[in-house]
Amino acid sequence: MIVIGTVLALYSGLSVVKAAQRAWDLVYGVAGEDEPNILVKNLRALRLVVLGGIGLIVTTALAGTVTGGKAVNLHVGWGLTVLGVLVSALLNTALFVFVFRWLTVRELTVRDVLPGAAFAAVALAMLQAVATAFISHKLQHTKATYGDFGTVIVLLSWFYLQSQVLLLAAQLNVVRQDRLWPRSLAES
C-alpha cells in the first residue's frame, strides 16, 4: 500500500510541476517548438519534485517549529518567531531562485529571478506562519474529525494562495526583465 501511495504521490507531483513548467514557459513567452521533449521535461520535473520538495519541507518545518512552538511546549517568544519567519524567508528565497530558473527553458540568471523569488519567499513565509499558527492554535480544541477537516481546508487554501503568489512572482520577473511596464508612466 505504501508503494502505491508513493507512486501516486510522485505521479501527482510530476503533473503539478509539469503544469508549473508550462505556466512559466507561457509567462516567459517560450515558443512551443522551443520546449523540451517529453523525456527531458519529465526529468526536469523529477529534479524539481525531489530538490524543491525537500527544500520546501525543510523551510516549512522550520517555520512550523518556530511559529507553532507553543503547541509543542517550546513557549518561544515573539522575537524568536519573527526570527524564524525571516530565516525561513531567506531560505525560501534561495530555494525559489533555483526553482524559478529550473521551471522555464529560457536562460535566466540569478539576477533575473531574484526579485520575484524574494517576493514569493516573503509571501510564503507569511502564509506558512499564518497557516501554522491557525492550525496549531485554532484547531487544537476541536474534535479529531473537525480538526482534520479544518487542517485540510487550510492546506488547500494555502496551496491555492501560494500558486497565485508564485505566478505573480514570475510575472514580476518578466515585467522587470523585459521592461513591459507602461512606457508613458516611466517617461513622464
SEDREN-39100 format. One record per atom (N, C-alpha, C): residue number from 0; chain; x, y, z. Coordinates in steps of 0.05 Angstrom, whole numbers. Example, Ala and Ser with C-alpha at 12.3 -4.5 7.8 and 13.67 -1.06 7.14 Angstrom:
% residues 2
SITE   nr  kette    east   north      up
SITE    0      A     264    -114     156
SITE    0      A     246     -90     156
SITE    0      A     264     -66     156
SITE    1      A     257     -45     142
SITE    1      A     273     -21     143
SITE    1      A     258       1     157
//
This chain:
% residues 188
SITE   nr  kette    east   north      up
SITE    0      A      16     -24       0
SITE    0      A       0       0       0
SITE    0      A      17      25       0
SITE    1      A      40      24      14
SITE    1      A      58      47      15
SITE    1      A      70      52     -12
SITE    2      A      76      31     -27
SITE    2      A      88      34     -53
SITE    2      A      68      47     -72
SITE    3      A      43      39     -71
SITE    3      A      23      51     -88
SITE    3      A      19      80     -81
SITE    4      A      18      87     -55
SITE    4      A      16     114     -47
SITE    4      A      39     131     -56
SITE    5      A      63     120     -54
SITE    5      A      87     135     -62
SITE    5      A      87     140     -92
SITE    6      A      80     120    -108
SITE    6      A      79     123    -137
SITE    6      A      58     143    -145
SITE    7      A      35     142    -132
SITE    7      A      14     162    -139
SITE    7      A      22     190    -130
SITE    8      A      35     193    -107
SITE    8      A      44     219     -99
SITE    8      A      66     230    -118
SITE    9      A      84     213    -127
SITE    9      A     104     221    -146
SITE    9      A      92     229    -172
SITE   10      A      73     213    -182
SITE   10      A      59     220    -207
SITE   10      A      44     247    -205
SITE   11      A      31     251    -182
SITE   11      A      16     276    -178
SITE   11      A      36     299    -177
SITE   12      A      58     296    -162
SITE   12      A      78     317    -160
SITE   12      A      90     324    -187
SITE   13      A      96     303    -203
SITE   13      A     106     308    -230
SITE   13      A      86     323    -247
SITE   14      A      60     316    -245
SITE   14      A      40     330    -260
SITE   14      A      38     360    -252
SITE   15      A      39     365    -226
SITE   15      A      38     393    -217
SITE   15      A      62     408    -227
SITE   16      A      86     397    -226
SITE   16      A     110     411    -235
SITE   16      A     109     415    -265
SITE   17      A     100     395    -280
SITE   17      A      98     399    -309
SITE   17      A      78     421    -316
SITE   18      A      56     423    -301
SITE   18      A      37     445    -305
SITE   18      A      51     472    -298
SITE   19      A      67     472    -277
SITE   19      A      81     497    -270
SITE   19      A     102     504    -291
SITE   20      A     116     484    -302
SITE   20      A     135     489    -324
SITE   20      A     120     501    -348
SITE   21      A      98     491    -354
SITE   21      A      82     502    -377
SITE   21      A      74     531    -371
SITE   22      A      65     536    -346
SITE   22      A      57     563    -339
SITE   22      A      81     582    -340
SITE   23      A     104     574    -330
SITE   23      A     128     591    -331
SITE   23      A     136     596    -360
SITE   24      A     135     575    -377
SITE   24      A     142     579    -405
SITE   24      A     122     599    -419
SITE   25      A      97     597    -411
SITE   25      A      78     617    -422
SITE   25      A      84     645    -412
SITE   26      A      89     648    -387
SITE   26      A      95     674    -375
SITE   26      A     120     686    -388
SITE   27      A     140     669    -393
SITE   27      A     165     679    -405
SITE   27      A     164     679    -435
SITE   28      A     142     672    -447
SITE   28      A     139     674    -476
SITE   28      A     155     654    -492
SITE   29      A     159     630    -481
SITE   29      A     174     609    -495
SITE   29      A     156     597    -516
SITE   30      A     166     596    -540
SITE   30      A     151     584    -562
SITE   30      A     148     554    -559
SITE   31      A     126     543    -569
SITE   31      A     121     514    -566
SITE   31      A     143     497    -577
SITE   32      A     155     505    -599
SITE   32      A     177     489    -611
SITE   32      A     203     490    -595
SITE   33      A     205     510    -577
SITE   33      A     229     512    -560
SITE   33      A     227     495    -534
SITE   34      A     204     485    -529
SITE   34      A     200     469    -505
SITE   34      A     214     442    -508
SITE   35      A     224     430    -486
SITE   35      A     239     405    -489
SITE   35      A     220     382    -495
SITE   36      A     232     359    -504
SITE   36      A     216     335    -509
SITE   36      A     205     324    -483
SITE   37      A     189     304    -485
SITE   37      A     175     293    -461
SITE   37      A     194     280    -441
SITE   38      A     215     268    -450
SITE   38      A     234     255    -432
SITE   38      A     249     277    -416
SITE   39      A     259     297    -429
SITE   39      A     273     319    -416
SITE   39      A     254     334    -397
SITE   40      A     230     338    -406
SITE   40      A     210     352    -389
SITE   40      A     205     336    -363
SITE   41      A     202     310    -366
SITE   41      A     197     293    -342
SITE   41      A     221     292    -324
SITE   42      A     245     291    -335
SITE   42      A     270     291    -318
SITE   42      A     273     318    -304
SITE   43      A     267     339    -317
SITE   43      A     268     366    -304
SITE   43      A     247     367    -282
SITE   44      A     223     356    -287
SITE   44      A     202     356    -267
SITE   44      A     210     339    -243
SITE   45      A     222     316    -248
SITE   45      A     231     299    -226
SITE   45      A     252     314    -208
SITE   46      A     271     328    -221
SITE   46      A     290     343    -206
SITE   46      A     277     364    -188
SITE   47      A     257     377    -199
SITE   47      A     243     397    -184
SITE   47      A     227     385    -161
SITE   48      A     214     362    -166
SITE   48      A     198     349    -145
SITE   48      A     216     341    -122
SITE   49      A     239     329    -128
SITE   49      A     257     319    -107
SITE   49      A     270     342     -93
SITE   50      A     285     359    -107
SITE   50      A     301     380     -94
SITE   50      A     283     403     -83
SITE   51      A     264     411     -99
SITE   51      A     245     432     -90
SITE   51      A     228     422     -67
SITE   52      A     219     398     -69
SITE   52      A     203     386     -47
SITE   52      A     218     384     -21
SITE   53      A     242     375     -22
SITE   53      A     259     373       2
SITE   53      A     264     400      14
SITE   54      A     270     419      -3
SITE   54      A     275     447       7
SITE   54      A     250     459      19
SITE   55      A     227     455       6
SITE   55      A     203     466      17
SITE   55      A     195     452      43
SITE   56      A     199     426      46
SITE   56      A     194     412      71
SITE   56      A     211     423      93
SITE   57      A     237     428      88
SITE   57      A     255     438     108
SITE   57      A     246     466     117
SITE   58      A     241     484      99
SITE   58      A     233     511     107
SITE   58      A     206     511     120
SITE   59      A     187     494     111
SITE   59      A     161     493     125
SITE   59      A     164     482     153
SITE   60      A     181     462     156
SITE   60      A     185     451     183
SITE   60      A     197     472     202
SITE   61      A     216     487     191
SITE   61      A     229     508     207
SITE   61      A     208     529     216
SITE   62      A     193     538     197
SITE   62      A     172     558     203
SITE   62      A     151     547     222
SITE   63      A     144     522     218
SITE   63      A     124     509     235
SITE   63      A     134     505     263
SITE   64      A     159     498     266
SITE   64      A     170     494     293
SITE   64      A     171     519     309
SITE   65      A     179     541     296
SITE   65      A     181     566     310
SITE   65      A     154     579     315
SITE   66      A     137     581     295
SITE   66      A     111     594     298
SITE   66      A      91     577     314
SITE   67      A      94     551     313
SITE   67      A      76     533     327
SITE   67      A      89     522     353
SITE   68      A     110     536     363
SITE   68      A     125     526     386
SITE   68      A     108     522     410
SITE   69      A      88     538     415
SITE   69      A      72     535     439
SITE   69      A      56     509     438
SITE   70      A      50     499     414
SITE   70      A      35     474     411
SITE   70      A      52     451     420
SITE   71      A      78     453     419
SITE   71      A      96     431     427
SITE   71      A     111     439     453
SITE   72      A     100     458     468
SITE   72      A     110     467     494
SITE   72      A     139     479     492
SITE   73      A     145     492     471
SITE   73      A     171     506     469
SITE   73      A     169     534     481
SITE   74      A     145     546     480
SITE   74      A     140     573     491
SITE   74      A     160     593     480
SITE   75      A     162     595     454
SITE   75      A     180     614     442
SITE   75      A     168     642     443
SITE   76      A     185     662     445
SITE   76      A     175     689     446
SITE   76      A     170     700     418
SITE   77      A     159     724     417
SITE   77      A     152     735     391
SITE   77      A     178     742     375
SITE   78      A     199     748     389
SITE   78      A     225     754     375
SITE   78      A     235     730     360
SITE   79      A     234     707     373
SITE   79      A     244     682     360
SITE   79      A     225     674     338
SITE   80      A     199     680     341
SITE   80      A     180     674     320
SITE   80      A     187     691     295
SITE   81      A     192     717     299
SITE   81      A     198     735     277
SITE   81      A     225     726     264
SITE   82      A     244     719     280
SITE   82      A     270     709     270
SITE   82      A     266     684     253
SITE   83      A     249     665     263
SITE   83      A     244     641     248
SITE   83      A     231     647     221
SITE   84      A     212     666     220
SITE   84      A     199     673     195
SITE   84      A     220     686     176
SITE   85      A     238     703     187
SITE   85      A     258     715     170
SITE   85      A     278     695     159
SITE   86      A     287     676     176
SITE   86      A     305     655     166
SITE   86      A     291     638     145
SITE   87      A     266     632     150
SITE   87      A     250     616     131
SITE   87      A     248     631     104
SITE   88      A     244     658     106
SITE   88      A     242     674      81
SITE   88      A     268     674      66
SITE   89      A     291     676      80
SITE   89      A     317     676      67
SITE   89      A     322     649      54
SITE   90      A     316     627      68
SITE   90      A     320     600      56
SITE   90      A     302     596      32
SITE   91      A     277     606      35
SITE   91      A     258     603      12
SITE   91      A     267     620     -12
SITE   92      A     279     643      -7
SITE   92      A     289     659     -29
SITE   92      A     310     644     -44
SITE   93      A     329     632     -30
SITE   93      A     350     616     -43
SITE   93      A     337     592     -58
SITE   94      A     318     579     -46
SITE   94      A     304     557     -59
SITE   94      A     290     566     -84
SITE   95      A     275     588     -82
SITE   95      A     260     598    -105
SITE   95      A     277     608    -128
SITE   96      A     301     618    -122
SITE   96      A     320     626    -143
SITE   96      A     325     602    -161
SITE   97      A     332     579    -149
SITE   97      A     337     555    -164
SITE   97      A     312     545    -178
SITE   98      A     290     544    -164
SITE   98      A     265     534    -175
SITE   98      A     255     551    -198
SITE   99      A     256     577    -195
SITE   99      A     247     595    -217
SITE   99      A     265     592    -242
SITE  100      A     290     587    -238
SITE  100      A     308     583    -261
SITE  100      A     303     556    -274
SITE  101      A     295     536    -259
SITE  101      A     291     509    -269
SITE  101      A     263     506    -282
SITE  102      A     244     523    -275
SITE  102      A     217     520    -285
SITE  102      A     214     527    -315
SITE  103      A     231     542    -325
SITE  103      A     229     550    -353
SITE  103      A     254     542    -369
SITE  104      A     250     538    -395
SITE  104      A     274     532    -411
SITE  104      A     289     557    -420
SITE  105      A     277     580    -415
SITE  105      A     290     605    -421
SITE  105      A     314     608    -403
SITE  106      A     337     617    -414
SITE  106      A     361     620    -398
SITE  106      A     358     645    -380
SITE  107      A     359     640    -354
SITE  107      A     356     662    -335
SITE  107      A     380     662    -316
SITE  108      A     387     686    -307
SITE  108      A     408     688    -287
SITE  108      A     395     691    -259
SITE  109      A     412     689    -239
SITE  109      A     402     694    -211
SITE  109      A     390     722    -209
SITE  110      A     403     741    -221
SITE  110      A     394     769    -220
SITE  110      A     366     771    -234
SITE  111      A     361     756    -254
SITE  111      A     335     757    -268
SITE  111      A     312     748    -250
SITE  112      A     317     728    -234
SITE  112      A     295     716    -218
SITE  112      A     295     725    -189
SITE  113      A     315     739    -179
SITE  113      A     317     746    -151
SITE  113      A     294     763    -141
SITE  114      A     285     784    -155
SITE  114      A     263     799    -144
SITE  114      A     237     783    -140
SITE  115      A     230     767    -159
SITE  115      A     206     750    -157
SITE  115      A     210     729    -136
SITE  116      A     234     718    -134
SITE  116      A     240     697    -114
SITE  116      A     237     709     -86
SITE  117      A     248     733     -82
SITE  117      A     246     746     -56
SITE  117      A     217     752     -49
SITE  118      A     202     762     -68
SITE  118      A     173     768     -64
SITE  118      A     158     742     -56
SITE  119      A     163     721     -71
SITE  119      A     149     696     -66
SITE  119      A     158     684     -39
SITE  120      A     183     687     -32
SITE  120      A     193     676      -6
SITE  120      A     181     690      17
SITE  121      A     179     716      16
SITE  121      A     167     732      38
SITE  121      A     137     724      40
SITE  122      A     124     723      18
SITE  122      A      95     715      18
SITE  122      A      92     687      29
SITE  123      A     109     668      20
SITE  123      A     108     641      30
SITE  123      A     113     640      60
SITE  124      A     133     655      70
SITE  124      A     138     655      99
SITE  124      A     114     665     114
SITE  125      A     101     686     104
SITE  125      A      77     696     118
SITE  125      A      55     676     117
SITE  126      A      51     663      93
SITE  126      A      30     643      91
SITE  126      A      36     619     109
SITE  127      A      61     610     110
SITE  127      A      68     588     128
SITE  127      A      62     595     157
SITE  128      A      70     619     165
SITE  128      A      66     628     193
SITE  128      A      36     629     200
SITE  129      A      21     641     182
SITE  129      A      -8     643     187
SITE  129      A     -22     616     188
SITE  130      A     -15     599     168
SITE  130      A     -28     572     167
SITE  130      A     -20     555     191
SITE  131      A       6     556     198
SITE  131      A      15     541     221
SITE  131      A       3     550     247
SITE  132      A       2     577     251
SITE  132      A     -10     588     275
SITE  132      A     -40     581     276
SITE  133      A     -53     583     253
SITE  133      A     -82     577     252
SITE  133      A     -87     548     260
SITE  134      A     -71     530     247
SITE  134      A     -76     502     252
SITE  134      A     -69     495     281
SITE  135      A     -46     505     291
SITE  135      A     -38     496     318
SITE  135      A     -53     510     340
SITE  136      A     -64     534     336
SITE  136      A     -77     548     357
SITE  136      A    -108     546     355
SITE  137      A    -119     549     332
SITE  137      A    -148     550     329
SITE  137      A    -160     522     328
SITE  138      A    -146     502     318
SITE  138      A    -158     476     315
SITE  138      A    -150     456     337
SITE  139      A    -135     465     357
SITE  139      A    -126     446     377
SITE  139      A    -148     437     396
SITE  140      A    -170     452     399
SITE  140      A    -191     445     417
SITE  140      A    -216     433     403
SITE  141      A    -212     427     377
SITE  141      A    -234     415     362
SITE  141      A    -232     385     364
SITE  142      A    -254     372     358
SITE  142      A    -254     343     357
SITE  142      A    -236     334     334
SITE  143      A    -227     310     335
SITE  143      A    -208     300     315
SITE  143      A    -218     302     287
SITE  144      A    -243     295     282
SITE  144      A    -254     296     255
SITE  144      A    -255     324     245
SITE  145      A    -265     343     261
SITE  145      A    -268     371     253
SITE  145      A    -240     384     250
SITE  146      A    -222     376     268
SITE  146      A    -194     387     266
SITE  146      A    -181     378     240
SITE  147      A    -184     352     233
SITE  147      A    -172     342     208
SITE  147      A    -184     356     184
SITE  148      A    -211     359     185
SITE  148      A    -225     372     163
SITE  148      A    -215     401     160
SITE  149      A    -213     415     183
SITE  149      A    -203     443     182
SITE  149      A    -175     445     172
SITE  150      A    -158     426     180
SITE  150      A    -130     425     170
SITE  150      A    -129     422     140
SITE  151      A    -145     404     130
SITE  151      A    -146     400     101
SITE  151      A    -155     425      86
SITE  152      A    -175     439      97
SITE  152      A    -185     464      84
SITE  152      A    -163     485      85
SITE  153      A    -149     488     107
SITE  153      A    -128     508     109
SITE  153      A    -106     501      89
SITE  154      A     -98     475      88
SITE  154      A     -77     468      69
SITE  154      A     -84     472      40
SITE  155      A    -108     465      33
SITE  155      A    -117     470       5
SITE  155      A    -118     500      -1
SITE  156      A    -127     516      18
SITE  156      A    -127     545      14
SITE  156      A     -98     555      12
SITE  157      A     -80     544      28
SITE  157      A     -52     552      27
SITE  157      A     -40     545       0
SITE  158      A     -45     522     -10
SITE  158      A     -35     514     -36
SITE  158      A     -45     533     -58
SITE  159      A     -71     539     -57
SITE  159      A     -82     557     -77
SITE  159      A     -69     585     -76
SITE  160      A     -67     596     -52
SITE  160      A     -55     623     -48
SITE  160      A     -26     623     -57
SITE  161      A     -12     602     -50
SITE  161      A      17     600     -58
SITE  161      A      20     598     -88
SITE  162      A       3     584    -101
SITE  162      A       5     582    -131
SITE  162      A       0     609    -143
SITE  163      A     -18     624    -132
SITE  163      A     -23     651    -143
SITE  163      A       0     670    -138
SITE  164      A      12     668    -114
SITE  164      A      36     684    -108
SITE  164      A      59     677    -126
SITE  165      A      64     651    -131
SITE  165      A      86     643    -149
SITE  165      A      82     653    -177
SITE  166      A      58     652    -187
SITE  166      A      53     663    -214
SITE  166      A      57     693    -215
SITE  167      A      48     707    -194
SITE  167      A      53     736    -193
SITE  167      A      83     742    -192
SITE  168      A      97     726    -177
SITE  168      A     126     730    -176
SITE  168      A     140     726    -203
SITE  169      A     131     705    -217
SITE  169      A     142     701    -244
SITE  169      A     136     724    -262
SITE  170      A     111     734    -261
SITE  170      A     104     757    -277
SITE  170      A     119     782    -270
SITE  171      A     125     785    -244
SITE  171      A     141     808    -235
SITE  171      A     169     806    -248
SITE  172      A     181     783    -248
SITE  172      A     207     779    -261
SITE  172      A     206     786    -291
SITE  173      A     186     776    -304
SITE  173      A     184     781    -333
SITE  173      A     180     810    -340
SITE  174      A     162     823    -325
SITE  174      A     157     851    -330
SITE  174      A     182     868    -325
SITE  175      A     197     861    -303
SITE  175      A     222     875    -297
SITE  175      A     243     869    -318
SITE  176      A     247     844    -324
SITE  176      A     268     836    -343
SITE  176      A     264     846    -371
SITE  177      A     239     844    -381
SITE  177      A     233     851    -408
SITE  177      A     223     880    -411
SITE  178      A     223     894    -388
SITE  178      A     214     923    -388
SITE  178      A     186     926    -400
SITE  179      A     167     911    -389
SITE  179      A     140     911    -401
SITE  179      A     121     931    -387
SITE  180      A     131     947    -368
SITE  180      A     113     966    -355
SITE  180      A     106     988    -375
SITE  181      A      85    1003    -369
SITE  181      A      77    1025    -388
SITE  181      A      99    1046    -391
SITE  182      A     107    1050    -415
SITE  182      A     128    1069    -421
SITE  182      A     120    1098    -415
SITE  183      A      95    1104    -419
SITE  183      A      87    1132    -414
SITE  183      A      89    1140    -385
SITE  184      A      86    1122    -367
SITE  184      A      89    1128    -338
SITE  184      A     118    1132    -331
SITE  185      A     136    1116    -343
SITE  185      A     165    1118    -337
SITE  185      A     177    1143    -351
SITE  186      A     167    1152    -373
SITE  186      A     179    1174    -388
SITE  186      A     170    1201    -377
SITE  187      A     148    1203    -363
SITE  187      A     138    1229    -355
SITE  187      A     151    1240    -330
//
